[in-house]
Amino acid sequence: MRRANVFSDPGAPGESDPEGYRSLAAAVGKHAGGRQLAVKVYELPAGQSVCPYHYEYEEEWLLVLAGSVHVRTAEGEEELERGALVCFEPGPRGAHKVTNRTTASARVMMFSSAREPAVAVYPDSDKIGIWPGNPADEVMLRRGDGQVDYWDGER
């Protein structure tokens, strides 16, 4: 039996994460042998966020394991304490950003389906990310810059 520990498994930093988005991420679901769910634990230092404000087209869940975090959603902003569990619904109403505004480290677990293709929309920067399952086909674009007619370039 494969296993992971959501309280003690060490995470790894993102190679290109900028200031404000530096956390340690542990793919505990993958370590435990999971393939149908993407389950990650983030160790979130003071002043850092997990990722930019975004929404996806699947449910995404957040469980606060230690400390407290500030969550921005389409409905507003609030603090979540240890033990809080929330579900971000698919689409714009599920937009969210998780930030540690305290002086102590926080630990959160986020999970969703591991389906591909996957799409995420970033309203603050007007970007869309598409992950079709083949890394060579992944794309991040600004909505206005990347739009072309369906028939553009076809013969």
C-alpha positions as a Markdown table, in Angstrom:
| # | Residue | x | y | z |
|---|---|---|---|---|
| 1 | Met | 0.0 | 0.0 | 0.0 |
| 2 | Arg | 1.3 | 3.4 | -1.0 |
| 3 | Arg | 0.8 | 6.3 | 1.4 |
| 4 | Ala | 1.4 | 10.0 | 2.1 |
| 5 | Asn | 1.2 | 12.1 | 5.2 |
| 6 | Val | -0.7 | 15.5 | 4.8 |
| 7 | Phe | 0.9 | 16.8 | 8.0 |
| 8 | Ser | 4.6 | 15.9 | 7.4 |
| 9 | Asp | 5.3 | 15.1 | 3.7 |
| 10 | Pro | 7.8 | 17.7 | 2.6 |
| 11 | Gly | 6.9 | 19.8 | -0.4 |
| 12 | Ala | 9.1 | 21.2 | -3.1 |
| 13 | Pro | 9.2 | 24.9 | -4.2 |
| 14 | Gly | 8.0 | 25.8 | -7.7 |
| 15 | Glu | 11.0 | 26.5 | -9.9 |
| 16 | Ser | 9.8 | 29.8 | -11.3 |
| 17 | Asp | 7.3 | 31.0 | -8.6 |
| 18 | Pro | 7.6 | 34.7 | -8.2 |
| 19 | Glu | 7.6 | 36.6 | -4.8 |
| 20 | Gly | 4.0 | 36.5 | -3.4 |
| 21 | Tyr | 3.5 | 32.9 | -4.8 |
| 22 | Arg | 6.3 | 31.0 | -3.1 |
| 23 | Ser | 5.1 | 27.9 | -1.3 |
| 24 | Leu | 6.1 | 24.3 | -1.0 |
| 25 | Ala | 3.8 | 21.8 | -2.8 |
| 26 | Ala | 3.6 | 18.1 | -2.0 |
| 27 | Ala | 1.7 | 15.9 | -4.5 |
| 28 | Val | 0.3 | 13.7 | -1.7 |
| 29 | Gly | -2.4 | 12.2 | -3.9 |
| 30 | Lys | 0.2 | 11.0 | -6.5 |
| 31 | His | 2.5 | 9.8 | -3.7 |
| 32 | Ala | -0.4 | 7.7 | -2.3 |
| 33 | Gly | -1.0 | 6.2 | -5.8 |
| 34 | Gly | -4.0 | 8.2 | -6.8 |
| 35 | Arg | -4.8 | 8.9 | -10.4 |
| 36 | Gln | -8.4 | 10.1 | -10.4 |
| 37 | Leu | -7.9 | 13.0 | -8.0 |
| 38 | Ala | -5.3 | 15.7 | -7.9 |
| 39 | Val | -4.5 | 16.2 | -4.2 |
| 40 | Lys | -1.8 | 18.6 | -3.1 |
| 41 | Val | -0.6 | 20.0 | 0.2 |
| 42 | Tyr | 0.9 | 23.4 | 0.3 |
| 43 | Glu | 3.1 | 24.8 | 3.1 |
| 44 | Leu | 2.3 | 28.5 | 2.8 |
| 45 | Pro | 4.8 | 31.0 | 4.3 |
| 46 | Ala | 3.7 | 34.3 | 5.7 |
| 47 | Gly | 2.6 | 36.7 | 2.9 |
| 48 | Gln | 2.5 | 34.1 | 0.1 |
| 49 | Ser | -0.4 | 32.8 | -2.0 |
| 50 | Val | -1.0 | 29.4 | -3.6 |
| 51 | Cys | -1.8 | 30.8 | -7.0 |
| 52 | Pro | -3.4 | 33.8 | -8.7 |
| 53 | Tyr | -7.2 | 34.5 | -8.5 |
| 54 | His | -8.7 | 31.9 | -10.9 |
| 55 | Tyr | -11.6 | 29.5 | -11.6 |
| 56 | Glu | -11.8 | 26.2 | -13.3 |
| 57 | Tyr | -14.5 | 24.1 | -14.9 |
| 58 | Glu | -14.5 | 21.5 | -12.2 |
| 59 | Glu | -15.0 | 21.5 | -8.5 |
| 60 | Glu | -11.9 | 22.4 | -6.4 |
| 61 | Trp | -11.8 | 21.9 | -2.7 |
| 62 | Leu | -9.7 | 23.5 | 0.1 |
| 63 | Leu | -9.0 | 22.1 | 3.6 |
| 64 | Val | -7.0 | 24.2 | 6.1 |
| 65 | Leu | -4.7 | 21.8 | 7.9 |
| 66 | Ala | -2.8 | 24.2 | 10.1 |
| 67 | Gly | -2.8 | 28.0 | 10.7 |
| 68 | Ser | -5.3 | 30.2 | 8.9 |
| 69 | Val | -5.6 | 31.6 | 5.4 |
| 70 | His | -7.4 | 34.5 | 3.7 |
| 71 | Val | -9.6 | 33.4 | 0.9 |
| 72 | Arg | -10.8 | 35.7 | -1.9 |
| 73 | Thr | -13.9 | 34.5 | -3.8 |
| 74 | Ala | -16.5 | 35.9 | -6.1 |
| 75 | Glu | -18.6 | 36.5 | -3.0 |
| 76 | Gly | -15.9 | 38.5 | -1.1 |
| 77 | Glu | -13.1 | 37.8 | 1.3 |
| 78 | Glu | -12.8 | 35.9 | 4.6 |
| 79 | Glu | -10.4 | 34.1 | 6.9 |
| 80 | Leu | -10.5 | 30.4 | 7.2 |
| 81 | Glu | -9.1 | 28.6 | 10.3 |
| 82 | Arg | -7.7 | 25.1 | 10.8 |
| 83 | Gly | -10.3 | 22.5 | 10.0 |
| 84 | Ala | -12.3 | 24.7 | 7.5 |
| 85 | Leu | -13.4 | 22.9 | 4.4 |
| 86 | Val | -14.8 | 24.7 | 1.4 |
| 87 | Cys | -15.8 | 23.8 | -2.2 |
| 88 | Phe | -15.2 | 26.2 | -5.1 |
| 89 | Glu | -17.8 | 25.4 | -7.7 |
| 90 | Pro | -17.0 | 25.1 | -11.4 |
| 91 | Gly | -17.0 | 28.4 | -13.4 |
| 92 | Pro | -16.8 | 32.0 | -12.5 |
| 93 | Arg | -18.8 | 31.7 | -9.3 |
| 94 | Gly | -16.0 | 29.4 | -8.0 |
| 95 | Ala | -13.2 | 31.9 | -8.5 |
| 96 | His | -10.7 | 31.9 | -5.6 |
| 97 | Lys | -7.3 | 32.9 | -4.3 |
| 98 | Val | -5.7 | 31.5 | -1.1 |
| 99 | Thr | -3.3 | 33.7 | 0.8 |
| 100 | Asn | -1.5 | 33.5 | 4.1 |
| 101 | Arg | -1.8 | 37.0 | 5.7 |
| 102 | Thr | -0.5 | 35.9 | 9.1 |
| 103 | Thr | 3.1 | 35.9 | 10.4 |
| 104 | Ala | 3.1 | 32.1 | 10.8 |
| 105 | Ser | 3.2 | 29.4 | 8.2 |
| 106 | Ala | -0.1 | 27.8 | 7.1 |
| 107 | Arg | -0.7 | 24.4 | 5.6 |
| 108 | Val | -3.6 | 23.7 | 3.3 |
| 109 | Met | -4.7 | 20.8 | 1.1 |
| 110 | Met | -6.4 | 21.4 | -2.2 |
| 111 | Phe | -8.0 | 18.7 | -4.3 |
| 112 | Ser | -10.0 | 18.3 | -7.5 |
| 113 | Ser | -10.4 | 15.8 | -10.3 |
| 114 | Ala | -7.3 | 15.0 | -12.3 |
| 115 | Arg | -9.1 | 15.2 | -15.6 |
| 116 | Glu | -7.5 | 16.5 | -18.7 |
| 117 | Pro | -8.0 | 18.6 | -20.7 |
| 118 | Ala | -8.2 | 21.2 | -18.0 |
| 119 | Val | -8.9 | 24.9 | -18.4 |
| 120 | Ala | -8.4 | 27.8 | -15.9 |
| 121 | Val | -9.4 | 31.4 | -16.2 |
| 122 | Tyr | -7.6 | 34.2 | -14.5 |
| 123 | Pro | -10.0 | 37.2 | -14.3 |
| 124 | Asp | -7.5 | 39.7 | -12.8 |
| 125 | Ser | -5.1 | 39.3 | -15.8 |
| 126 | Asp | -7.6 | 38.2 | -18.4 |
| 127 | Lys | -5.7 | 35.0 | -19.1 |
| 128 | Ile | -6.8 | 31.5 | -19.9 |
| 129 | Gly | -4.6 | 28.5 | -19.4 |
| 130 | Ile | -5.2 | 25.2 | -21.2 |
| 131 | Trp | -3.7 | 21.9 | -20.3 |
| 132 | Pro | -4.7 | 19.2 | -22.8 |
| 133 | Gly | -2.6 | 16.4 | -21.3 |
| 134 | Asn | 0.4 | 16.8 | -23.7 |
| 135 | Pro | 2.9 | 19.3 | -22.3 |
| 136 | Ala | 3.9 | 20.4 | -25.8 |
| 137 | Asp | 0.3 | 21.6 | -26.4 |
| 138 | Glu | -0.1 | 23.6 | -23.1 |
| 139 | Val | -0.9 | 27.2 | -23.6 |
| 140 | Met | -1.4 | 30.4 | -21.5 |
| 141 | Leu | -2.9 | 33.3 | -23.4 |
| 142 | Arg | -4.6 | 36.6 | -22.9 |
| 143 | Arg | -8.2 | 36.4 | -24.2 |
| 144 | Gly | -7.9 | 39.5 | -26.4 |
| 145 | Asp | -4.5 | 38.6 | -27.9 |
| 146 | Gly | -5.1 | 35.0 | -28.8 |
| 147 | Gln | -8.5 | 35.0 | -30.4 |
| 148 | Val | -8.8 | 34.2 | -34.1 |
| 149 | Asp | -11.7 | 33.1 | -36.3 |
| 150 | Tyr | -12.5 | 29.4 | -36.2 |
| 151 | Trp | -11.6 | 29.2 | -40.0 |
| 152 | Asp | -8.4 | 31.3 | -39.8 |
| 153 | Gly | -5.5 | 29.5 | -41.5 |
| 154 | Glu | -7.6 | 26.5 | -42.6 |
| 155 | Arg | -7.7 | 25.3 | -46.2 |
